[in-house]
Amino acid sequence: MSGITNGVLPIASPRVRPARGRLRDEPVAGAKRVLLAAPRGYCAGVDRAVVAVEKALEHFGEPVYVRKQIVHNVHVVSELEQRGAIFVDEVDEVPEGAHLVFSAHGVSPAVVAGAAARGLQAIDATCPLVTKVHREATRFAGQGRQILLIGHAGHEEVEGTMGQAPERTILVNSPADVDLLEVDDPENLVWISQTTLSVDETMETVRRLRERFPHLQDPPSDDICYATQNRQVAIKKVAPDADLVIVVGSANSSNSVRLVEVALERGARTAHRIDYADEIQQAWLDGVRTVGVSSGASVPEVLVQEVLEQLADAGYRDIEEVRTAEEDLMFSLPKELRHDTSGTADERALGGRVRA
Ligand code: SF4
């Protein structure tokens, strides 16, 4: 990914989108079709985080700073940057007293303290489902347990969750890590996880953990969030019938990358992740009758529609939606942004957004 500099942080996202090259409609044996997975795209946590930055710009004016990418999507970050958001890597890059939004992936208490020490006006757009995992970590650590956090090293969410109880938490990257773990007390362990993992791989990691540590305790409820699970269930239904699966999502979007992996595991002949429709290559369509399409939880639907337009150029005009769940969850805006005094309390909390 090429990066540009906005004067503060090299943002790996914005780019000039080239004129769309048309795909050719080459003949294949049988009728061409698209299986469009649903649910796909925006989840409640991403919607809330993006609206939080928009509302912060509206209420406080430019500039509004955002620590890290608000959500892991190059298009969304680019659009917000054009509207006046400035993305930074750490709080010490933000001028004292400025407004700073924490991203949907969450932050550690050390980051919150760092922002307070600089007198920053913090707006916490951490997804409530990530906050739930943070609370579990704090509670388990307070009970004197050692926490095995299943997640990917270096991911911002993992850094934020590890930071809740750094002395009591060990990161488990994959099933292969289990044999290498050194724990204080095998009888006093609990596992939690990143919210955007593969459900199947996580269950395999837990199975191996329990084999090694039979007294391992479970968290009270799933940490892999509803949106990640729903998108994986839908792509599992599509994949066995797909010669090709296209997942719209960015390279650093954990749940988008997992969708590609799950599609391949569940029988898709090939699968590719793309940010934009113009990345579809003619060669991917050779001999392909059925294309499965989905998108990660941080992807606006407009990008999926552009993919469908590209595929229509190539003869894939017959679109069948494969829906495995309905979603209507919406989260309230961060409290710092519930300024609008019109409407009911519920409407104010949703910031004028309309339930699907
Ligand atoms: S993917 Fe899940 S945890 Fe992440 S923002 Fe969306 S709902 Fe929240």
Residues whose N, C-alpha, C, O or C-beta is under 5 A from the ligand:
A	BS01	SF4	C43 A44 G45 V46 A104 C127 L129 V130 T195 C225 A227 T228 A297
